[in-house]
Amino acid sequence: MSKELFQHAMNIAQKAIQYDESGNAKMAVNNYIEAADILTRFIKTTSNPDMKKICFSKAEQYLKRAQELRDVLSPEGPGLSGATPAKASKESTQLREALSETIQVEKPDVKMEEVADLETAKQALREAIVLPLQRPDLFKGARKPWRGVLLFGPPGCGKTLLAKAIASECEATFFSADAASLVSKWLGESEKLIKELFRLAREQQPCVVFIDEVDSIATERGSRDEIGGERRIKTQLLIEMEGVKGKAQDRVMILGATNRPWEIDPAFRRRFEKRVYVKLPDETARRAMFDIHTKEIPLEPDVNFDELAKITEGYTGSDIAMLCREAIMIPIRELDREGILTEDTQPRDVKRDDFITAMARIKPVVTPDELRKFEEWNDEFGAE
């Protein structure tokens, strides 16, 4: 499948070149862009670093040629560098339309009380984000607010939910960007998009820019696997983060989340001044999660959430949600297997054994070795 994708991209690129040579600029642009898009998808499927570099380079060439042909076709003249005001405005509008497909702009309605436990992380984020946005008059001079905050920890522990709750509490516009999508989907345009994202954030401040999977864009620069324009993308993001940090009047916060903090480049780590460890839920939090994820489901008296919370040590919030879904499906599954699941039949109440059965099927996603890596990184770089 991977080979076929690459070959398909080459076929489309050949068509683009033929259209280009024959003077059909419009069709050439369409085919160059399509070839670059297919190569981007191919990059995701191959593990060969040399092929990634080749494909990234080709995709950039195709996109560059497509832009050159667009400039020829456009009555306004050359592109964004040295552009007329009308042209710059048009490109800005196009970039924002592109951003709208990759970045969610919302006013979250998630309340802080809906996030079980994580009290240390909540307090750290309140001090770093909520209080400076609510009372900017208190954060002047030496008492400067943190402008970059990194949430790190095992997957499924509520980092994204916590980010939304924080934005909701301080009534800020919430920009949610998936770093991997931003880079791969808009290959060749990423630097412009990142610049436009932060310009938009400044227009709509107070604003929280949330970058999920930030490790995919903030890996160490100069590494062997770094390809094509990745370094330029990282440089642009570093510039924007430094710009936000340097302007005291701006009320823009950058919030990153990662499951792999040890892969982040030291320059990015420095710009994330506050680094908050989002840990596995404790016993009290696990008990609350069992309650949340079984709402409106009839349970037998033998179901004891205190017991279940005790025996699920090491489970993430996501693990417990999956465990509950599995357990409450068992009575319906029984009726279906017996062939008596009709409009009139009702499943039995969920019992303790259903949760025990579900535990045998749903295992914790985080291993002790992985957990130890998070603890060690927190000891060295954490800044709760």
N, C-alpha and C positions, 0 to 999 in steps of 0.2 A: 504493500500500500504506500509506504514511504517513497519507494523508487518511482511508483506511478505518479505521485504528486509532483516530484521533482521534474519528471519528464514532461508532465502536463504544463508546468511553469515554463519550461524551455520552449515548448511548442507555441505557447501564447506569446512569449518574448520574440520568437522568430517572426510571428505575424506582425508584432508591433514594429519591428525593424523594417519589414517589407512595406508597411503602410508609411513609415517615416521616410523611407527612400523614395517612395512614389509621390510624396507630397500630401498625403491624406493625414494631416496633423491630428484631427479630431479622433479618428479611429486609432491612430498611434498612441495617443494619450490614454484612451480607454484600455488598450491592450497592455501598455507598460504598467499601468496601475494594477490591472488584474494579475499580471505576472508577479509583481512585487508582493501582492497580497497572498498568492499561492505559495511563494517562497517563504513568507513569514509563517504560514501554517506548517510548511515543511520543517522549518527550524525547530518548531515545538516537538516534532516527532522523531528527529534524529538525535542520537547521542554522540555522533562523530563531531568533535570540535573543529576539525579542518573544514568539513562540509558546512558547518554553521557559519564559519568565517567567509567562505566562498559565497554562500547564499545571501548573507547579510550585505556583502559588498555589491553583488549583482542587483539586489533589491534597491539599494541606495542609488546605484547608477540609473536604474529604470525610473525611479521616482524623480531623480534630478532631471533626466531628459524629459519626463512628462511635464515637469514644472517649466522647463525652457520652452516647450511647445505651447503650453498654456499662455505664457507671457507673449508669445508671438500672436496667438489667437485673440488675446485680450486687447480691446481698444485702449485700455488705460496705460499700456506700456509695461515696463519691467516690474519684477516682483517686489517683495516686502522691503528689500534693501533699496533705499532710495525711492520708495514708492510715493506716489501722489497721495494726498489725504483721502481722496475717494477710494483709491486702490487699497490703502492700508485699512480703511474702515471695512471694505468688502472682505479682505482677508481675515480681519478680526472677527467678523460675523461668521465666516466659514469655520474658523477655528473654534468658535464657541458652539457652533452646531455639532462639530466633531466631538468636543468635550462633553456635550449633553448625552452622547451615546456611550461614553466611557465612565463619566462621573455623575453620581447622583447628588443633586442639590435638594436638600430637604430641611424641614424644621422638625426634628425627631420628637415623638410624643412618648418616648420611653422614660419612665420615672426611675429615680435612683433606688427607690425601695423595691423595684421589680428585679434588681440585681442582687441575688443572694450573696451574703458574706462580702469578701473582698474589701473589708473596712479600711485596711492600710492603704490599698490602692485608691479607694474612693477619697480618702483624706488628702493623699498626695496630689490627686488630680484637682481637688477643690482648691488647694493652695496654689497649684500651678496654673490653673485655667479659670475656674469659676470666679474666685474672689477678685483677681485682677480685672476680669471683664465686668463684674458687678460694681466694683469700687476702684476704678482706675486712679482716683485721687489719692488713694493710700499707697499706690505703687509707683512712687517717683524717686528720682535721685538714686541713691545706693540700693533702695528696695525695689529693684527691677523685677518684673514678672518673668518667669521662664517662657520662652517663645517656642521651644521645641521639647516635646515630651514623647518618650518611647515606652510603649507597653510591650513587655516581652514575657514569654512563658509558654507552657505547653498548649497545643491546639485544643480548642473546645472548652476553654476556661472562662469565656465571656469577655474577651478583649474588645470585640466589636460592639457588643451590647453596652459595655461600660463607656465606650467612646460616645455612643449615641445618647446615653443617659446624661453624660457630662454636658454635651451640646444643648440638650433639652433644658437642663437646670439653669444654664446661663443665658438661655434664649438667644443663642447664636445660630447663624446660618451654618449648616453642616454640609461640607463638600466631602463626599466619600469616593476615593479613587483607588482602584486596584492597580498597583504598580506594574504587575506583569502585563496586564491588558494595555495599560497606557503605553508601554514600550513596544510590545510586539504588534499591537493592532495598528499603531500609527507610526510604523517604522519610517524614518526619514523626516517625519513631522514632529517628533516627540519634543525636541527642544522648544519649538514654537508653542506647542500645546502646554508645556510646563510653564512657560513664561506667561501665556494667556490665562492659565489657571490662577496664578498668583495675582495677576492684574485684576481678575474678576473677584477674587477673595478680598482684595483691598477695597473694591467698590462696594462690596456687600458686608463690610465689617459692622459689628463684631462677627468674626467668622472662625470656625474650626476646620482646618484642612486635614482630613483623616486619610492617611495613605496605608492601606492594608498590604500585607506581604511586602513591607518596605525593603526587606533583604534582597528581593529580586531586582531592585534597581540600585541598591546602595551597597553592593558587594565591593570587595577590595579592588581598587583601581590598579591596572597594570597586571592583573592576573593572567594566566595562560589562556583561560577560556573566554577572556574579554574579546568581543568581536565588534568590528566595524565602528559604528557611531555610538556604541555604549558609553565610551569615555566622555564624549561630548554631552550626552544626556545627563550623566552623573554630574559633570561640571556645571551644567545649567541649573540642576536642582540645588547643588551646593550654593550657587550664586543667589538663587531665590531665597533659600533658607537664611543665608547670611544677611540678605536685604531686609527680611522680616525682623530679624534679631536686632538690626542696627537702627530701625526707625521707631523711636519711643512713642510717637503719636499713633502708630498703627495698632489696631486691636485684632490682629490675626495670629492665631496659634496653629502650630503644626503638630499633629498627633500621629505618630507612626505605630504600627503594630507588627510584630514578627514572632515567628516560632523558632527562628534561628539567629539569635542576636550575635553569636560568635562569628557570623559571616559578614557582618557590617563593617565597612571601611572606617578606620579611625577618624577620618575627617567628618563623616556623617555622625559617628558616635559623639564627637565633640559638640556638634550642633544640636543633638538631642540632649540638652542640658540636664533634664530630669528623666531618669530611667527607672520605670516602675515595674516591679516583678508581680505579675498576675499569677498567683499560685493555684495549685489544685485546691478544690473546695474542702473545708474542714468538715467534721462530723455534723455540726449544727447546720451548715450550709447544705450538706447532702440531704439532711432530713427535710429541709424546706423545699429542695428540688423535687423530692418524691411527692410531696404534697402538691406542688405546682403542676407536675406532669401527669397527675391522676385525677385532676379536677373533673367533676361531674361523672366519674366512673364508679359504679357500685362496687364496693369492696367487702369481702368477708371480714368478720371481727378478728380473725387470726392474723390479719395484715398489720404488722407493727413497724412503722417508719423508723422508730428509734433503732430497732434491731437491724433493719436494712441499711440505715446510714452507717452503723458500726461495721458491718461486714463488707461495705463497698469502699473501704479506704483505698486510695490510689486511682479511683475513677474520676474523670473530668465531668463537668456539667453536661457536656455533650454525650458522654458515655451513659450517664444516668437517664437522660432524656430517651436515648435509644433503648435502654433496658426497660423503662416503663412502657414504651410503645410495644415492645416485644411481649411483655407480660400481659398487657390488656388486650392484645390480639388473640391470645391463646383460646379463650372461651369461644370466640367467633370462629376460629380455625377448627375447633372441635365440631361445631355444628355443620360447617361446610364439608368436612371429611365424612360425616355421617349422612350427608345429603338431605339435611332437614332445615337448612337455612332458608326459610321462607319469610314472607311479610309478617306472619303472625308469631313466629318464634322469637324468643328473647334469649340472649346468651346468659349463662349463669354469672354470678358475681365473681370478681377476680379474687383469688385466694393467695395465701402465702407461698404455696408450692409453685404458683405461676411465676412469681418473682425469682424464686430459686432456680427454676428451669431456665428463665431468661438470663440469669447470671452465668449459667454454664455456656450460653451461646454468645453473650456480649461481654467481651473481655476489655480491660483497660487498654487504651491506645498508647499510653505513655509507659515506657519501661523504666525500671529503677536506674539504669545507666543513663538514659536521656534526662531523667529528673536530676541526677547528680550533675550533669553538665549545666543545667539551668542554675542550680544552686551555686556552683563554682563561678559562673559568669556573674551572677548577682553579687557574690562576695567581692569580686574584683572590680566590677564596673557599675553595679546597681547604685541608685541614688534616691532611695525612697525617703 
